[in-house]
Amino acid sequence: MMDEWTVVTVIAVLAGLMTSVIKPIINLNGSIIRLTETVNTLQKNIAGLTSKNDETHEKLWRKNEEQDIKLNQHETRLQIVERRL
């Protein structure tokens, strides 16, 4: 038969085993939560950058078109001046 100290020893071993398993699981859960929050923040930042990137490209293309128009006007003026000479 098991005496009282054997029961106490078994309970102590089980408690130690549970502690050694539960503590890493709790730490892992905390790490997963922090990583999830970080990924969500990164997704929001990337979405904002994408939006700003689209706006900047739009401005660049508008400026490029304006410069193309001016360049064509200058080319026309040069052709007119060259014909006069």
Buried (B, 14 or more C-beta within 10 A) or exposed (E): EEEEEEEEEEEEEEEEEEEEEEEEEEEEEEEEEEEEEEEEEEEEEEEEEEEEEEEEEEEEEEEEEEEEEEEEEEEEEEEEEEEEE
